[in-house]
Amino acid sequence: MNGEGALAARRPLPAPDPTRPTLAPRPAAAAAPAGPALEAVDFHFAYGPGDWTLAGITLAVPPRAVTAIIGPSGCGKSTFLRAVNRMHDLMPGTRHAGELRVAGRPVYAPGTDVVALRQRVGMVFQRPNPFPKSVYDNVAYGPRLNRLVDTRDLPDLVERCLRQAALWDEVKDRLDAPATGLSGGQQQRLCIARALGNQPDLLLMDEPCSALDPIATQRVEELIFELKQDYTIVIVTHNMQQAARVSSRTAFFDLGRLVEYDETGRIFTNPAHERTEAYITGRFG
Amino acid sequence: MNRRIWRRTRSGLMVGLVGLAVVLALVPLGLILGHLLVKGAGSLDWAFFTRGPAPTGVEGGGVVHAIVGTLIIVGVASLMGLPVGIAAGIYCAEYPGTRLATATRFVADVMNGTPSIVVGVFAWTWIVAPQKHFSAFAGSVALAFLMVPMVLRTTEEMIKLVPHSLREAALALGYPRWRTSLAVVVRTTLPGIVTGSLLAVARIAGETAPLLFTALGSQFLSTRIDQPMAALPLVVFNYAIGPFEEWHRLAWATALVLILVVLVLSVAARIATRGRFTLRG
């Protein structure tokens, strides 16, 4: 399986498929794009017939910043996050209403190319889920598939992503080793590097530290803090201290509704809603 | 104190029973292998693997025609059966709810239980009877029919073991559904699929009944698949029911060769699963 790199090198790049919207090459250090990176307008979502799991969500996520979504279990925060890159598509019978836009483009319009959408919207999951392949191949997976760079530049891109994910120094001597041999915290940072490989506009993180120990958690948090200079991050977390530490804006979800959405400092010191205050002071959830 | 003694006695009793069951399961295998070695090993020499059968009444002779025959018949059967079985297994695992998958799974289960001689009869009706002569190809078709349901079900079971999170990871990177299936799910399960395939090959290599009225058997070294061809199980069958001591001796030796072939394939299957990038947990 290690021969894959050599194999890919021999494969000629096919002509771009005209039916697939090509990704415009992103200028490396472009100015922050105007308008919100993610925008929901009266968004509703349900897993089946019956009540909405999410109802009337309206929020705008600013680019190049970390936005946290907090709330008690079952409040719909993960459901919202997974709706953004349409991970619910695998499940039959889901419904949605209202608008959801990534960089101004509708997520649920009939003409939306889900594959292209997911290339622009990276995702890091609750539990580290590296592919059972080498460290290198894990990061090279996305860019190789999406032909983001020339094959010759692939090693550079992999190194850059691993450096951004603060993992390079730990794995640079064993890029060919199986990723499943890394520690849990390293695996999660590898998954972040893998998501960065696609150079996403938006990075979704679904409780990325819930399966990690405190030290690994700290490393990932520092990483998130670093990454916000280049990426827009939306993080769902159970951990309020974490939200307070890493995010600049915080949304509080409860019972499938957006209760409050404001600057993180405000949410945690002077929330406008009683329900928010009850939650952040630990009276429920 | 009393309870502790009672608990220990019970535990010892149960461990003893389980151990006994293991021994009982292993005894037949040991008996078969041992008996074959005693009866057959003495006849295995260079000539046995390099010569064809000697004329009736003459001592000696070998089974090279049957070894070549088995390799060809099983090889052709695998070429037909494995791709179909694996592809159908992938389909059933990736689209489990569809009506086609349900029907395929049901048919495979029924076919898994079909006696192999019945499959042989069908191959005779479809291929041998219209062509008006026996052929190795007809035998391969019969064996391929036996392989498909076996390979299908093992492939499906293997793919079902792939954790959902791995699939999500690939989809979230912008992998289309079909590429997720092939590049991630199937790649991950490849060692398991290889094992299942090798075990199926080993299973059909020993099948006798479907070959009786398809490949028929032959006294000559032949590589033409449109003609009757010898195979190891057929040679065992023919020699074993023959009237001569010499034939019985050859039958034992051939049976030993056959079981060694199957054993080698099974061990190869074991080694194939010891990949570096296999799934954990």
Interface residues (C-beta under 8 A of the other chain):
Chain A: M1 N85 M87 L90 P92 V115 A116 L117 R118 Q119 G122 M123 F125 R127 N129 P130 F131 P132 K133 S134 Y141 G142 L145 N146 P178 T180 C191 R194 A195 G197 N198
Chain B: G97 P163 S165 L166 R167 E168 A169 A170 L171 A172 L173 G174 Y175 P176 R179 V184 R187 T188 R276 F277 T278 L279 R280
